[in-house]
Amino acid sequence: MQRQQGITVLLLMLGMASISLGVALKNVFEYSPTVGWLLGTLILVVNSIYTGKNIKKKT
């Protein structure tokens, strides 16, 4: 149980970090906000799929 929650928290933090980093680097790279949002969204979607499979496995 703890390992699954740890992976979920890790994926959530990675998703938020990629969005934040993309927005923070907007003055350095032209398309960094777009890349950050796309990467963050992808990570959050993977997290929701992973969490959904774990919930479905429990029932």
Buried (B, 14 or more C-beta within 10 A) or exposed (E): EEEBEEBBEEBBEBBEBBBEBBEEBEEEEEEBBEBBBBBBEEBBEEBEEBBEEBEEEEE
